[in-house]
Amino acid sequence: MDIETFRTFCLSLPDVHEQMPFKGFFRESRSILVFYIGKKMFCLFDIDRFDACTIKCDSDKISELKDRYTAIGLPFNLSPKYWISVKFNRDLPDLELLKLVEESYALVKKKSS
């Protein structure tokens, strides 16, 4: 999956906006693009590397996903109890990745309501 396809997909979800909130704060995080519903984030990735994204995940599914896919790992700078990192172009099919992003969106939207 390429960066524009992934970005377009994230922005296609209702009420989503993007921002680069860490641009002046942390050297390692300057190029992190974050997707939000209101003020709550559901997905983020480094636009310079575009090798993985971090998404919110149902805590009950994290262990199963890690066992099933080598693409699933620890999140970037967030709680591993609620977030996962997904490496692009590994053993996780693109459609499954997009489904996980939609689930992340739904989890955050539900909490925001």
C-alpha positions in Angstrom: 0.0 0.0 0.0 1.3 3.5 -0.8 1.0 6.5 1.4 -1.6 8.4 -0.6 -3.9 5.4 -0.9 -3.7 4.9 2.9 -4.1 8.6 3.7 -7.1 8.9 1.3 -8.7 5.9 3.0 -8.3 7.4 6.5 -9.7 10.8 5.3 -12.7 9.0 3.6 -14.1 8.0 7.0 -16.8 10.4 8.3 -15.8 13.4 10.4 -12.0 12.7 10.1 -9.3 15.4 9.9 -5.6 15.1 9.8 -2.9 17.1 11.6 0.8 17.0 12.3 0.7 17.9 16.0 4.3 17.2 17.0 6.0 19.2 14.2 7.9 21.6 16.5 8.2 19.5 19.6 10.1 16.3 19.2 12.7 15.6 16.6 11.7 11.9 16.3 8.1 12.9 15.9 8.2 15.9 13.5 6.8 13.9 10.5 4.0 12.1 12.3 0.7 12.5 10.6 -2.3 11.9 12.9 -5.9 11.2 12.0 -8.6 12.4 14.4 -12.3 12.2 15.1 -12.9 15.4 16.9 -10.0 15.7 19.3 -9.3 11.9 19.6 -6.8 10.2 17.4 -7.3 6.8 15.9 -4.4 6.4 13.5 -0.9 7.8 13.1 2.2 7.2 11.0 5.5 8.7 10.0 5.2 10.3 6.5 9.0 10.2 6.0 9.3 6.5 6.5 5.8 5.2 5.9 6.7 1.7 7.1 4.0 1.2 9.8 1.0 2.8 11.3 -0.2 2.9 14.9 -3.9 2.3 15.5 -6.3 1.8 18.4 -7.3 -1.8 18.9 -9.7 -3.8 21.1 -7.6 -5.0 24.0 -9.1 -8.5 23.6 -7.9 -8.8 20.0 -4.3 -7.7 20.4 -2.8 -11.0 21.5 -4.6 -12.9 18.8 -3.4 -10.5 16.1 0.2 -10.6 17.3 0.0 -14.4 17.2 -1.5 -14.4 13.8 0.6 -11.7 12.0 4.3 -10.7 12.3 3.2 -7.3 11.1 1.6 -6.5 14.4 3.8 -5.1 17.1 4.2 -2.5 19.9 2.7 0.9 19.2 4.7 4.1 18.6 4.7 5.9 21.9 1.3 4.8 23.1 -0.1 2.2 25.6 0.3 -1.3 24.3 -2.9 -2.2 26.1 -5.0 -0.2 23.7 -2.8 0.4 20.6 -0.9 -1.6 18.1 1.6 -0.9 15.4 1.1 -2.5 12.0 4.0 -2.8 9.6 3.1 -2.2 6.0 3.7 -4.8 3.2 4.2 -7.7 5.6 2.0 -10.8 6.1 -1.1 -8.7 6.9 -3.2 -8.2 3.7 -4.1 -4.6 2.8 -7.8 -5.3 3.1 -7.3 -6.6 6.7 -5.2 -3.6 7.5 -8.0 -1.3 6.3 -10.5 -3.3 8.3 -8.3 -2.7 11.5 -8.2 1.0 10.7 -12.0 1.1 10.4 -12.2 -0.8 13.8 -9.9 1.8 15.3 -12.0 4.6 14.0 -15.2 2.9 15.4 -13.6 2.4 18.8 -12.6 6.0 19.1 -15.9 7.3 17.6 -17.9 5.3 20.1 -15.9 6.7 23.0 -16.3 10.3 21.6 -20.0 10.0 21.5 
